[in-house]
Amino acid sequence: VLAATGPGVGLIPMVKADAYGLGAVPVVEALASGLGQGELWGVGVATIPEGRALRGAGWGGRILVFTPVPDAEIRLAAESALTLCLSSVDAVRRLSDVAVRGGRELPFHIEVDTGMGRAGLPWHEAGDWAVRVREAARGVRWEGLYTHFHSADEPDLRATDEQWTRFRDTLSRLPSGLREGLLLHVANSAAALRRRGFGCELVRPGIFLYGGAAGPDAIPNPVVSLRSRVVLARDVEPGTVLGYGATYVARRRERWGTLSIGYGDGVPRALATGGGMVVIRGRRVPIIGRISMDLTVVDLTDVPEADAGDVATIIGQEGEEAISLDEVATRCGTISYEILTGLSPRLPREYRGGERASDERGPAEIRSRPELHQS
Ligand SMILES: *Cc1c(COP(=O)(O)O)cnc(C)c1O
């Protein structure tokens, strides 16, 4: 991402939703040890409790909170020195009240809605709200201005260009002297890697850091592996029925392997109907029947030597075979973000310590219940 943005641009890696399900604390530790001081400008979360959890874990750097927050939580944000991203003049006033009462100057950023529609002040009314935001900002410091793209991962970047044009229009409507004091950020992973050339001070990558594609031509190295184990392997007679709803029936003598992982761990049921596979002993084998909460069954007939104790790779590389995060997401009819954030707390996260980010094996390894592992 840094290579794409050029020198002098700071990163706000998005670690919301527990760093897309991978664990915000270890991810922030890895970022802090792998990046230089000027490179890691801050980190982004969605909610105040997420920010406070990072503070509690000892992260002293900047934390930006990117969703509109309930009034009642503003005081907590101030207490934990979180930087709020605001979408209304009223919100600036309320933050201001808290700051004045607390006697501490608080920084904030303003979101501009250039087409995403869910938050932010309207881009075409900037001449009006910018003046009012500045007036309302007592005891608080207007530090940044940003927008968010809705389609930067699409093949066609025209919608992104249009949003960028609107953002520049916003800048041109600001009262004179204001822009110079503001840090600008617009790019998510896809925009930073594919559209480039915004010339803003900061970028906000997310999915690409976690091994998800940021569009058809922005494919990262694998970062996450998801593995389970065969806990039972059996030969079954033709006609043997499998799983809830009895949706699968053995057509021949088959060998079935039961994996100690299910939708309760975050493997969506839709993976089975989407033609999902896992890699065992370097070979792809199909998931059969319905995925249940704790167990998933695969057809091992073509890998007869497979047995209980074997590792089953749901996402990741094993031997010559690999299943990418995006393949799994596509088979489930969803996006990599939802697969990652759906990985449940029951899955132990194993981190590869001390390896360089360039190591293709990446930092995170997620395994199903270790007590079921035989070695
Ligand atoms: C999640 C998020 C990002 C990161 O988006 P990716 O597509 O994961 O790179 C950037 N900015 C904001 C405001 C976000 O909410």
The ligand as a Gaussian input file, in Angstrom:
#p B3LYP/6-31G(d) Opt

LIG

0 1
 C      -13.605000      -0.087000       6.437000
 C      -13.203000       1.232000       5.989000
 C      -12.064000       1.396000       5.189000
 C      -11.243000       0.244000       4.668000
 O      -11.849000      -0.318000       3.539000
 P      -11.197000      -1.575000       2.807000
 O      -12.100000      -1.777000       1.646000
 O      -11.269000      -2.699000       3.776000
 O       -9.813000      -1.206000       2.447000
 C      -11.671000       2.681000       4.887000
 N      -12.373000       3.755000       5.327000
 C      -13.481000       3.623000       6.062000
 C      -14.206000       4.842000       6.513000
 C      -13.948000       2.373000       6.413000
 O      -15.057000       2.266000       7.150000

